């Protein structure tokens, strides 16, 4: 789902008004993906 958000934010024909926070920067989508990846990595590291 976050990959779709990144695609929509990068697409030039999508106006900022229809986006959730009405801004074009990808900070939330990329930040969320980084946190999920970090959480997954730490979980896997602890499980070993």
C-alpha positions in Angstrom: 0.0 0.0 0.0 2.8 2.4 0.8 4.4 1.7 -2.6 1.1 3.0 -4.2 1.3 6.1 -2.0 4.9 6.8 -3.2 3.8 6.3 -6.9 0.8 8.7 -6.4 3.0 11.3 -4.8 5.6 11.1 -7.6 2.9 11.2 -10.4 2.8 14.7 -11.8 -0.8 14.7 -12.8 -2.1 14.1 -9.2 -3.0 17.4 -7.6 -1.9 17.9 -4.0 -5.5 18.6 -2.9 -6.6 15.0 -3.2 -3.6 13.6 -1.2 -4.2 12.9 2.6 -2.2 15.8 4.0 -2.4 17.9 0.8 1.3 18.0 0.2 3.5 16.4 -2.4 6.6 15.5 -0.4 7.0 11.8 0.3 8.2 12.2 3.9 5.4 10.2 5.5 5.3 7.3 2.9 9.1 6.9 2.9 9.4 7.3 6.6 6.7 4.6 7.2 8.5 2.2 4.9 11.8 2.8 6.7 10.2 2.2 10.1 8.5 -1.0 8.9 11.8 -2.2 7.4 13.7 -1.4 10.6 11.1 -3.1 12.8 11.3 -6.2 10.6 15.1 -6.2 10.7 15.1 -5.9 14.5 12.5 -8.6 14.9 14.5 -11.0 12.7 17.7 -10.2 14.6 16.1 -10.9 17.9 14.5 -14.2 16.7 17.9 -15.6 15.8 
